[in-house]
């Protein structure tokens, strides 16, 4: 039997070390035992039976070209973050991508409610995954707070830095910040803060394996984003036994649960600082967050993600056969 060939388009390739690239790479491995897969920065007419495109706006040229050249061939558009929570409101190319798609995939449980009601019937949820790691013993001398994410406005590193400043007098709390400076002003701010505050370190971009190890060693991971499709760092923390402090946005609540206790309003540095201080001063708080994260961890099992992805692909191929 001839197996369907899948083209997987991601606007970010390996050199970017971005979330989109890691998603594409992981999905290609999940699909490869069942389907030949080509990972491409853009679709330019390569032979394929199904196209999976990450990001409605940035992959819009590939999506439009596929729809025009192969109108009867199935198309999956994956809503990865800024497209779901910004671009589809203002960008005509992103809006057109929604219309072209046969299936729209969102990466958190609340993502569908951002889409027009008429399109929700073609939405599927596929939670991303990470391999489980054994929780590490944490130092009792200091609380280590970690943020992992490139320095750009959507990730809101400024709120993390402001929380570090608010807690500068606490020598029992330290802040580590991992990520490249995609915004020069934010990079300058992080550099100056590291020079001024002994308890704050900007570590710059790190290889994925090293960043994951730091997530294991941290007491809490901060996910401060103003706009997020389903941050993989949250999943890596949950599957490492590291509690998360997260901005109260759908992209985070759709991973952690609507009742998650470790949330603060987007941009609320004082609220984040208060949560961090409570995690240090109230052991019951940290234990409660850990239990809530442990309860969510099975949702992020790699075999569960693979089964969901294969189910989406098979459903679409069968309806078009």
Secondary structure, DSSP 4 states (H G I P E B T S, - for coil): -PPPEEEEEESS-GGG--HHHHHHHHHHHHHHTTSEEEEESS-SS---SEEEEE-TTTTHHHHHHHHHH-TTSEEEEEE-SHIIIIIHHH-HHHHHHHHH-SEEEESSTTGGGGS-GGGGGGEEE--------PPPP--SSSEEEEEES-BSGGGTHHHHHHHHHHTTT-TTEEEEEE--BSSHHHHHHHHHHHHH-TTEEEEE---HHHHHHHHHH-SEEEE--SS-S--HHHHHHHTTT-EEEEESSHHHHHHH-TT-SSEE-TT-HHHHHHHHHHHHH-HHHHHHHHHHHHHHHGGG-HHHHHHHHHHHHHHHHHHH-
